[in-house]
Amino acid sequence: MTRVLGIETSCDETAAAVVTRNADGRPQILASIVLSQIEEHAAFGGVVPEIAARAHVEALDGVIEAALRKAGLTLKEMDAIAATAGPGLIGGLIVGLTTARAIAAATGKALIPVNHLEGHALTPRLTDGLPFPYLLLLVSGGHTQIVHVAGIGHYQRWASTIDDALGEAFDKTAKLLGLPYPGGPNVEKAAQGGDPRRFAFPRPLRGEARPDFSFSGLKTAVRRAASELAPLSPKDVSDICASFQKAVTETLADRVARSLERFRTLHPSDSEPALVVAGGVAANGAIRAALEELCTDKGFRLVAAPLELCGDNAAMIAWAGLERLEAGIVEDAASFAPRPRWPLDKTTSPLFGGGKRGAKA
C-alpha cells in the first residue's frame, strides 16, 4: 500500500489530499480538502497574486491537518509528500513547495515536485483506471491545449491557443457583462435562459487544417455586441452568453475533431480510444455535451473528470506523485525551484502573441 500527501497552491485554492493505492492495486482518495479564496478575490473580478499567496500562508497548515484527520493517518504514515511546483502564481507555489519541503525534511519522507498540468493529465487513471495512451483536452483559465498522453512523463502537445485560454475568455466575457466572479459558472448559468441564435459570433479557425485554438476574436465580438446594445437588459446578457457558449462548443468540436483523427491514425489498433477533458472549464455542461456528441460520432470514449476534480485540487497532485514514485520517475527535489512556467511537452516551442501564456504548458 502506497500513501501520498498532496499539496496544491498554484492559484486561488488552498488544497491538501491523501491518496493511496491499496494492496489490490485500486487507487483511492482517502481525503481531499479544498479551501476556496473566491470571496477574497471577488471584489477585484479576478485573482490577485499577493492576496492569494498570503491566504495560502494563513490556511495551508490547517488544510493539511484537516486532510490527515479525515484520512485517519499521520505524516509518518505517508510514503511521500507531493506538491505542485508549477506552473502557476509564483507566490503560491513557493508557499506550497516550501511547506512540503519542510514536512519531508522533518519526517524523512520523499519530496516529489509535481507539474500541475500532469495532475490533470493523470486524473483519469485515478478515477477511471484509464490505460495509456489517450488524448487530453485541457481547458482552464490559463491553458487550452490538446496533449497526447503516452505514459508518465511522456507528453506531446498537439495543439494550443494562439491567444487567450478558454477559461480566460469566459472570465473576460463575464466581467464585460457585469456578471460576478468566477466568470465561467456564471456565464453558463446566464446562458441557460438565452437564445444561442441571436448573435452570429465567429468560430475562430473553424475549418482550418492547423489544430490550434483562438478565442480573442470571439471575445472582441462579444464586446462589440455588448457596446452596441448598452445599457444591457437581463435578456441581452442571457442571449449574449448563450450565443458565446454556442460559438465556444462548436469551435471546440471542430478543433478537437482534427486531433481525434490524428490519434486514430497513430493508434489504429486501439479498439476504444479515449478523449479526456480536464481543467476548470471541463465542468461546463454544454461543453461536455458537445464533446460527448463528437466522441460518439468519431468512435471515441469521452472521459470527463468528476466535477470536484475539474478545478484545482490536491488529489490529482497526490496521485501524480504516487504514479511517479511507483515508476521511479522523480525530479531532483533538493534543488528544485518553483516554476511559474513549466511545459508538459518540453520539445514544443511557445506560440507567439498572447498565446505565449496559453503555450506555457
Rosetta blueprint (number, residue, H / E / L):
1 M L
2 T E
3 R E
4 V E
5 L E
6 G E
7 I E
8 E E
9 T L
10 S L
11 C L
12 D L
13 E E
14 T E
15 A E
16 A E
17 A E
18 V E
19 V E
20 T E
21 R E
22 N L
23 A L
24 D L
25 G L
26 R L
27 P E
28 Q E
29 I E
30 L E
31 A E
32 S E
33 I E
34 V E
35 L E
36 S E
37 Q L
38 I H
39 E H
40 E H
41 H H
42 A H
43 A L
44 F L
45 G L
46 G L
47 V L
48 V L
49 P H
50 E H
51 I H
52 A H
53 A H
54 R H
55 A H
56 H H
57 V H
58 E H
59 A H
60 L H
61 D H
62 G H
63 V H
64 I H
65 E H
66 A H
67 A H
68 L H
69 R H
70 K H
71 A H
72 G L
73 L L
74 T L
75 L H
76 K H
77 E H
78 M L
79 D L
80 A E
81 I E
82 A E
83 A E
84 T E
85 A E
86 G E
87 P L
88 G L
89 L L
90 I H
91 G H
92 G H
93 L H
94 I H
95 V H
96 G H
97 L H
98 T H
99 T H
100 A H
101 R H
102 A H
103 I H
104 A H
105 A H
106 A H
107 T H
108 G L
109 K L
110 A E
111 L E
112 I E
113 P E
114 V E
115 N E
116 H H
117 L H
118 E H
119 G H
120 H H
121 A H
122 L H
123 T H
124 P H
125 R H
126 L H
127 T H
128 D L
129 G L
130 L L
131 P L
132 F L
133 P L
134 Y E
135 L E
136 L E
137 L E
138 L E
139 V E
140 S L
141 G L
142 G L
143 H L
144 T E
145 Q E
146 I E
147 V E
148 H E
149 V E
150 A E
151 G E
152 I L
153 G L
154 H E
155 Y E
156 Q E
157 R E
158 W E
159 A E
160 S E
161 T E
162 I L
163 D L
164 D L
165 A L
166 L H
167 G H
168 E H
169 A H
170 F H
171 D H
172 K H
173 T H
174 A H
175 K H
176 L H
177 L L
178 G L
179 L L
180 P L
181 Y L
182 P L
183 G H
184 G H
185 P H
186 N H
187 V H
188 E H
189 K H
190 A H
191 A H
192 Q L
193 G L
194 G L
195 D L
196 P L
197 R L
198 R L
199 F L
200 A L
201 F L
202 P L
203 R L
204 P L
205 L L
206 R L
207 G L
208 E L
209 A L
210 R L
211 P L
212 D L
213 F E
214 S L
215 F L
216 S H
217 G H
218 L H
219 K H
220 T H
221 A H
222 V H
223 R H
224 R H
225 A H
226 A H
227 S H
228 E H
229 L H
230 A L
231 P L
232 L L
233 S L
234 P H
235 K H
236 D H
237 V H
238 S H
239 D H
240 I H
241 C H
242 A H
243 S H
244 F H
245 Q H
246 K H
247 A H
248 V H
249 T H
250 E H
251 T H
252 L H
253 A H
254 D H
255 R H
256 V H
257 A H
258 R H
259 S H
260 L H
261 E H
262 R H
263 F H
264 R H
265 T H
266 L H
267 H L
268 P L
269 S L
270 D L
271 S L
272 E L
273 P L
274 A E
275 L E
276 V E
277 V E
278 A E
279 G L
280 G H
281 V H
282 A H
283 A H
284 N L
285 G H
286 A H
287 I H
288 R H
289 A H
290 A H
291 L H
292 E H
293 E H
294 L H
295 C H
296 T H
297 D H
298 K H
299 G L
300 F L
301 R E
302 L E
303 V E
304 A E
305 A L
306 P L
307 L H
308 E H
309 L H
310 C L
311 G L
312 D L
313 N L
314 A L
315 A H
316 M H
317 I H
318 A H
319 W H
320 A H
321 G H
322 L H
323 E H
324 R H
325 L H
326 E H
327 A H
328 G L
329 I L
330 V L
331 E L
332 D L
333 A H
334 A H
335 S H
336 F L
337 A L
338 P L
339 R L
340 P L
341 R L
342 W L
343 P L
344 L L
345 D L
346 K L
347 T L
348 T L
349 S L
350 P L
351 L L
352 F L
353 G L
354 G L
355 G H
356 K H
357 R H
358 G H
359 A L
360 K L
361 A L
